[in-house]
Amino acid sequence: MQDEQPDLDRFDRAILRVLAGDGRISITDLAREIGLSKSPTQARLRRLEKAGVITGYRALFDPIRLGLDHVSFVEVRLHDTREAALAEFNAAVARIPEIEQAHLIAGNFDYLLKVRTQDMRDYRRVLAEKVSTLPHVSSTSTYVAMEAVKENAVSDVI
């Protein structure tokens, strides 16, 4: 994947918007949706994949229907914030499936984690056995989400 941002024209952005809504759309239907013929659409799609703009295709699941409707946000403070410690923390976070998102923060704490579990009991277990035992953690603070008011994908800003 390349670090530079490719120039995206209106057709490229249209491809991304359509795929965000239906990642299983056929090339023929995609071409019709964006107003190009099949060959240029397919070439653009391959270029977007090669440039790393499109990083993959996957199924999206409804976490509530899967019994994972408890969401907590966890502020994490580390006692060591040197690069090696951050890398060690990042690698450990990546191995915990209940951590849905992890962000390094510029502020009064070091990381903000989004943790998704079945219920409060399950969350307490994850906090005690997994999050609190991550490398270099000095303290955590938890905020329980009562309702998701807005959760958008990148496709909504394209």
Sequence and secondary structure as in RCSB ss.txt:
>XXXX:A:sequence
MQDEQPDLDRFDRAILRVLAGDGRISITDLAREIGLSKSPTQARLRRLEKAGVITGYRALFDPIRLGLDHVSFVE
VRLHDTREAALAEFNAAVARIPEIEQAHLIAGNFDYLLKVRTQDMRDYRRVLAEKVSTLPHVSSTSTYVAMEAVK
ENAVSDVI
>XXXX:A:secstr
  SS     HHHHHHHHHHHH TT  HHHHHHHHTS HHHHHHHHHHHHHTTSS        TTTTT  EEEEEE
EEES  SHHHHHHHHHHHHT TTEEEEEE SSSSSEEEEEEESSHHHHHHHIIIIITTSTTEEEEEEEE S  S 
   GGGG 
